[in-house]
Amino acid sequence: MKKILVTGAAGFIGFYISKKLLERGDKVIGIDNLNDYYDISLKKDRLKELEKFKNFKFIKKDISEGIPVEEKIDLICHLAAQAGVRNSIKKPFDYQKSNSLGTLQVFEFARQKNISKVVFASSSSVYGSRGNPPFKEDQNANDPISLYAATKRSNELYAKVYNHLYGIKMIGLRFFTVYGPWGRPDMAYFKFIKKIFKGEEIEIFNNGEMKRDFTYIEDIVSGVLSSLDKDIGEYEIINLARGEEINLMDFVDLLEKYSGREAKKRMLGMQPGDVPLTSGDITKAKNLLGYFPKTSVEEGIKNFVGWYKEYYGK
């Protein structure tokens, strides 16, 4: 049994990681500031699920102010962040505080407590809009087109420094469009299903000419757990994707299929900071982590819509 600090434990991915760790017998100390970027009741309901486990301890805290943990920690899984590409254009200082300063606090805590390994969340957004897909970890990721992406790329560089100076093993995971039950209401697919059930228009950007490497949450969890468990190197950056992009309109078709309703669509241009394509090469994840995503997009959407109906009583 290990004692693992999970930042962002009430968030989408943090909730799933914490739950899997608890189910297998690890002790989890979860930290989250429970901000109101999206519906806080969803975060609280995730926490209620985690608090069913005796080996879970929760601390309500903004990590940018420090990590108030005195007990010995074996590993850190750092998932806390201010999410949202578009929102980062409107509120840049929120992202500097949560993502940059918050990550620095986590890495400093690891140094001070002699923690040997940190697994942290990065993002496919770091690839920007240049380069040839599928994106590989060794290609240029120094042309971000949103502040969110810039903070995520800077975190990778912070990690490189802390590995070099202090020997802390750093594993950065670039997540590609994670979706599924208990997901984030600010994400497009979540907004779409909400408006579909309300009979309202959904806004489709770039006139639907978008492709995403949609990755189901359970597959992401498998990659994160392998990163925590395996001794794979001193400093690694790894894509976690499905490895197969899908047209946005095909994704909408699946939402319509499993909701049993037709979406009212409003086509719009591209939004600032957004990219037309995300596509991840997962060769490195397969080789280092034994990562093989299993969930098809159709199965994932079916699961999500089923959960949404149950959770919101649709």
WOZI-V880811 format. One record per residue. RES is the residue in three letters. PHI is phi in radians with two decimals (999 if undefined). OMEGA is omega in radians with two decimals (none if undefined). NEAR is the number of other C-alpha atoms within 10 Angstrom. Layout:
res = (RES | RES)
phi = (PHI | PHI)
omega = (OMEGA | OMEGA)
near = (NEAR | NEAR)
This chain:
res = (MET | LYS | LYS | ILE | LEU | VAL | THR | GLY | ALA | ALA | GLY | PHE | ILE | GLY | PHE | TYR | ILE | SER | LYS | LYS | LEU | LEU | GLU | ARG | GLY | ASP | LYS | VAL | ILE | GLY | ILE | ASP | ASN | LEU | ASN | ASP | TYR | TYR | ASP | ILE | SER | LEU | LYS | LYS | ASP | ARG | LEU | LYS | GLU | LEU | GLU | LYS | PHE | LYS | ASN | PHE | LYS | PHE | ILE | LYS | LYS | ASP | ILE | SER | GLU | GLY | ILE | PRO | VAL | GLU | GLU | LYS | ILE | ASP | LEU | ILE | CYS | HIS | LEU | ALA | ALA | GLN | ALA | GLY | VAL | ARG | ASN | SER | ILE | LYS | LYS | PRO | PHE | ASP | TYR | GLN | LYS | SER | ASN | SER | LEU | GLY | THR | LEU | GLN | VAL | PHE | GLU | PHE | ALA | ARG | GLN | LYS | ASN | ILE | SER | LYS | VAL | VAL | PHE | ALA | SER | SER | SER | SER | VAL | TYR | GLY | SER | ARG | GLY | ASN | PRO | PRO | PHE | LYS | GLU | ASP | GLN | ASN | ALA | ASN | ASP | PRO | ILE | SER | LEU | TYR | ALA | ALA | THR | LYS | ARG | SER | ASN | GLU | LEU | TYR | ALA | LYS | VAL | TYR | ASN | HIS | LEU | TYR | GLY | ILE | LYS | MET | ILE | GLY | LEU | ARG | PHE | PHE | THR | VAL | TYR | GLY | PRO | TRP | GLY | ARG | PRO | ASP | MET | ALA | TYR | PHE | LYS | PHE | ILE | LYS | LYS | ILE | PHE | LYS | GLY | GLU | GLU | ILE | GLU | ILE | PHE | ASN | ASN | GLY | GLU | MET | LYS | ARG | ASP | PHE | THR | TYR | ILE | GLU | ASP | ILE | VAL | SER | GLY | VAL | LEU | SER | SER | LEU | ASP | LYS | ASP | ILE | GLY | GLU | TYR | GLU | ILE | ILE | ASN | LEU | ALA | ARG | GLY | GLU | GLU | ILE | ASN | LEU | MET | ASP | PHE | VAL | ASP | LEU | LEU | GLU | LYS | TYR | SER | GLY | ARG | GLU | ALA | LYS | LYS | ARG | MET | LEU | GLY | MET | GLN | PRO | GLY | ASP | VAL | PRO | LEU | THR | SER | GLY | ASP | ILE | THR | LYS | ALA | LYS | ASN | LEU | LEU | GLY | TYR | PHE | PRO | LYS | THR | SER | VAL | GLU | GLU | GLY | ILE | LYS | ASN | PHE | VAL | GLY | TRP | TYR | LYS | GLU | TYR | TYR | GLY | LYS)
phi = (999 | -2.01 | -1.84 | -2.11 | -1.54 | -2.02 | -1.51 | 1.25 | -1.17 | -1.59 | -1.38 | -1.01 | -1.26 | -1.03 | -1.08 | -1.15 | -1.10 | -1.02 | -1.09 | -1.14 | -1.10 | -1.14 | -1.10 | -1.57 | 1.86 | -1.29 | -1.65 | -2.09 | -1.84 | -1.80 | -2.14 | -2.81 | -1.60 | 0.92 | -1.26 | -1.76 | -0.99 | -2.39 | -0.73 | -1.20 | -1.13 | -1.15 | -1.11 | -1.16 | -1.20 | -1.08 | -1.07 | -1.04 | -1.15 | -1.27 | -1.27 | -1.26 | -1.64 | -1.21 | -1.61 | -2.02 | -2.23 | -2.01 | -2.19 | -1.49 | -2.81 | -1.47 | -1.14 | -1.17 | -1.69 | 2.10 | -1.99 | -1.49 | -2.17 | -1.73 | -1.25 | -1.26 | -2.00 | -1.54 | -2.50 | -2.09 | -2.01 | -1.69 | -2.08 | -1.16 | -2.97 | -1.45 | -1.57 | 1.84 | -1.11 | -1.21 | -1.15 | -1.17 | -1.28 | -1.43 | -2.28 | -1.06 | -1.25 | -1.07 | -1.35 | -1.10 | -1.22 | -1.26 | -1.49 | -1.46 | -1.12 | -1.05 | -1.17 | -1.07 | -1.10 | -1.12 | -1.16 | -1.15 | -1.06 | -1.07 | -1.14 | -1.14 | -1.69 | 0.97 | -1.46 | -1.42 | -2.64 | -2.24 | -1.79 | -2.31 | -1.51 | -1.96 | -2.69 | -1.11 | -1.08 | -1.11 | -1.30 | 1.14 | -1.97 | -1.85 | 1.59 | -1.78 | -1.28 | -1.25 | -1.30 | -1.92 | -1.09 | -1.58 | -1.54 | -1.01 | -2.21 | -1.93 | -2.23 | -1.14 | -2.08 | -2.56 | -1.15 | -0.96 | -1.08 | -1.11 | -1.17 | -1.19 | -1.19 | -1.12 | -1.10 | -1.10 | -1.27 | -0.98 | -1.07 | -1.06 | -1.15 | -1.18 | -1.19 | -1.15 | -1.38 | -2.12 | 1.28 | -1.31 | -1.20 | -2.17 | -2.11 | -1.75 | -1.96 | -1.56 | -1.38 | -1.99 | 0.63 | -1.41 | -2.48 | 2.50 | -0.98 | 1.16 | -1.27 | -1.54 | -1.13 | -1.43 | -1.43 | -0.99 | -1.10 | -1.24 | -1.09 | -1.04 | -1.16 | -1.07 | -1.31 | -1.06 | -1.21 | -1.50 | 1.32 | -1.73 | -1.19 | -1.78 | -1.64 | -1.98 | -1.52 | 0.97 | 0.94 | 1.44 | -1.47 | -2.31 | -2.24 | -2.35 | -1.58 | -1.17 | -2.14 | -1.26 | -0.98 | -1.13 | -1.22 | -1.04 | -1.01 | -1.06 | -1.20 | -1.17 | -1.10 | -1.09 | -1.14 | -1.27 | -1.50 | -1.58 | -1.63 | -1.99 | 2.58 | -1.46 | -2.59 | -2.40 | -2.00 | -2.35 | -1.29 | -2.11 | -2.44 | -1.39 | 1.51 | -2.73 | -1.32 | -2.32 | -1.12 | -1.00 | -1.17 | -1.18 | -1.12 | -1.10 | -0.99 | -1.22 | -1.09 | -1.14 | -1.04 | -1.56 | -1.55 | 1.30 | -2.38 | -1.62 | -1.45 | -1.53 | -1.92 | -2.15 | -1.50 | -2.30 | -1.35 | -1.24 | -1.58 | -1.03 | 1.51 | -1.57 | -2.18 | -1.33 | -2.59 | -2.16 | -2.68 | -1.90 | -1.39 | -1.93 | -1.01 | -1.13 | -1.11 | -1.10 | -1.24 | -1.52 | -1.91 | 1.15 | -1.57 | -2.39 | -1.04 | -1.95 | -1.65 | -1.21 | -1.08 | -1.11 | -1.11 | -1.10 | -1.17 | -1.02 | -1.13 | -1.10 | -1.11 | -1.07 | -1.11 | -1.04 | -1.06 | -1.23 | -1.18 | -1.70 | 1.19 | -1.41)
omega = (3.11 | 3.06 | -2.99 | 3.05 | 3.10 | 3.06 | -3.07 | -3.01 | 3.11 | 3.10 | -3.06 | -3.09 | 3.13 | 3.09 | -3.11 | 3.14 | 3.14 | -3.10 | 3.13 | 3.11 | 3.14 | -3.13 | -3.13 | 3.00 | 3.08 | 3.01 | -3.11 | 2.93 | -3.09 | 3.09 | 3.08 | 3.12 | 3.10 | 3.14 | -3.01 | 3.09 | 2.93 | -3.02 | -3.08 | -3.14 | 3.08 | 3.10 | 3.14 | 3.11 | 3.03 | 3.14 | 3.11 | 3.10 | -3.12 | -3.09 | 3.02 | -3.12 | 3.13 | -3.09 | 3.11 | 3.06 | -3.11 | 3.06 | 3.07 | -3.05 | 2.98 | -3.03 | 3.12 | 3.13 | -3.14 | -3.10 | -3.04 | -3.14 | -3.11 | -3.06 | -3.09 | -3.14 | 3.11 | -3.08 | 3.02 | 2.96 | -3.00 | -3.09 | -3.12 | 3.10 | 2.93 | -3.04 | 3.01 | 3.14 | -3.04 | -3.14 | -3.13 | 3.09 | -3.11 | -3.02 | -3.03 | -3.07 | 3.04 | -3.10 | 3.07 | -3.11 | -3.04 | -3.00 | -3.09 | 3.14 | 3.13 | 3.13 | 3.10 | 3.09 | 3.13 | -3.12 | 3.09 | 3.08 | 3.11 | 3.12 | -3.08 | -3.09 | 3.13 | 3.09 | -2.94 | -3.02 | 3.05 | 2.96 | -3.05 | -3.10 | 2.91 | -3.01 | 3.03 | -3.13 | -3.10 | -3.11 | 3.13 | -3.09 | -3.12 | 3.08 | -3.10 | 3.10 | -0.06 | -3.05 | 3.11 | -3.03 | -3.07 | 3.13 | -3.08 | 3.07 | -3.07 | 3.08 | 3.14 | 3.13 | 3.01 | 3.12 | 3.08 | 3.14 | -3.13 | 3.12 | -3.14 | 3.11 | 3.13 | 3.10 | 3.09 | 3.13 | 3.02 | -3.11 | 3.12 | -3.13 | -3.11 | 3.03 | -3.10 | -3.05 | -2.95 | 3.09 | 3.08 | 3.09 | -3.07 | 3.12 | 3.13 | -3.08 | 3.11 | -3.11 | 3.10 | 2.99 | -3.10 | -3.12 | 3.08 | 3.09 | -3.10 | -3.06 | -3.06 | -3.13 | 3.13 | -3.10 | -2.99 | -3.05 | 3.13 | 3.09 | -3.13 | -3.06 | 3.10 | -3.11 | 3.08 | 3.13 | 3.11 | -3.10 | -3.12 | 3.12 | 2.97 | -3.13 | -3.12 | -3.02 | -3.08 | 3.12 | 3.11 | -3.12 | -3.11 | 3.03 | 3.14 | 3.04 | -3.08 | -3.06 | -3.07 | -3.02 | -3.11 | 3.09 | 3.07 | -3.14 | -3.13 | 3.12 | 3.14 | -3.14 | 3.09 | 3.12 | 3.10 | -2.99 | -2.99 | 3.03 | -2.95 | 3.13 | -3.12 | 3.13 | -3.13 | 2.98 | -2.99 | 3.01 | 2.91 | -3.10 | 2.96 | -3.12 | -3.12 | -3.10 | 3.14 | 3.09 | -3.14 | -3.11 | 3.05 | 3.09 | 3.11 | 3.10 | -3.14 | 3.06 | 3.09 | -3.11 | -3.03 | 2.99 | -3.11 | -3.12 | 3.12 | -3.13 | 2.97 | -2.97 | 3.03 | -3.09 | -3.11 | 3.10 | 3.13 | 3.09 | 3.10 | 3.10 | -3.12 | 3.12 | -3.10 | -3.04 | 2.87 | -3.10 | -3.03 | 2.98 | -3.07 | 3.12 | -3.12 | 3.12 | 3.10 | -3.06 | -3.06 | -2.99 | -3.00 | -3.04 | 3.11 | -3.11 | -3.01 | -2.96 | 3.08 | 3.11 | 3.14 | 3.12 | 3.14 | 3.12 | 3.09 | 3.13 | -3.13 | -3.11 | 3.09 | 3.10 | -3.10 | 3.14 | -3.11 | -3.06 | -3.09 | 3.06 | -3.14 | none)
near = (10 | 12 | 19 | 23 | 24 | 26 | 30 | 26 | 32 | 30 | 26 | 22 | 25 | 22 | 23 | 21 | 24 | 27 | 23 | 16 | 21 | 20 | 13 | 9 | 15 | 17 | 21 | 27 | 21 | 24 | 27 | 23 | 17 | 19 | 12 | 9 | 13 | 12 | 13 | 14 | 11 | 18 | 22 | 14 | 13 | 20 | 21 | 12 | 12 | 25 | 14 | 11 | 15 | 11 | 16 | 20 | 14 | 16 | 15 | 14 | 18 | 20 | 24 | 18 | 12 | 16 | 19 | 13 | 13 | 7 | 9 | 12 | 19 | 17 | 20 | 25 | 26 | 23 | 26 | 26 | 25 | 21 | 18 | 16 | 19 | 15 | 18 | 20 | 16 | 10 | 11 | 14 | 13 | 16 | 25 | 20 | 19 | 21 | 25 | 23 | 18 | 25 | 29 | 20 | 18 | 22 | 25 | 15 | 17 | 22 | 18 | 9 | 15 | 15 | 18 | 18 | 24 | 26 | 24 | 27 | 21 | 27 | 20 | 24 | 27 | 24 | 27 | 22 | 18 | 15 | 12 | 10 | 14 | 16 | 20 | 20 | 19 | 8 | 10 | 13 | 20 | 14 | 15 | 19 | 20 | 22 | 24 | 28 | 27 | 21 | 27 | 25 | 23 | 17 | 23 | 23 | 12 | 17 | 24 | 21 | 15 | 19 | 21 | 14 | 10 | 12 | 17 | 22 | 21 | 28 | 27 | 24 | 25 | 24 | 22 | 25 | 20 | 21 | 24 | 25 | 21 | 21 | 21 | 22 | 17 | 14 | 14 | 16 | 21 | 21 | 14 | 23 | 25 | 19 | 16 | 21 | 16 | 11 | 13 | 14 | 14 | 20 | 18 | 20 | 17 | 15 | 15 | 20 | 14 | 19 | 19 | 22 | 25 | 27 | 26 | 26 | 22 | 21 | 18 | 24 | 19 | 18 | 25 | 23 | 16 | 16 | 27 | 19 | 11 | 11 | 12 | 16 | 10 | 15 | 22 | 19 | 21 | 27 | 26 | 33 | 31 | 28 | 22 | 18 | 21 | 17 | 16 | 22 | 15 | 14 | 18 | 21 | 16 | 18 | 24 | 18 | 15 | 16 | 20 | 11 | 14 | 14 | 21 | 13 | 16 | 12 | 13 | 12 | 12 | 16 | 11 | 11 | 19 | 17 | 20 | 16 | 20 | 25 | 25 | 27 | 19 | 22 | 18 | 17 | 20 | 16 | 11 | 17 | 21 | 15 | 22 | 19 | 20 | 12 | 15 | 14 | 22 | 16 | 13 | 20 | 24 | 19 | 15 | 23 | 23 | 15 | 17 | 20 | 14 | 10 | 12 | 8 | 7 | 13)
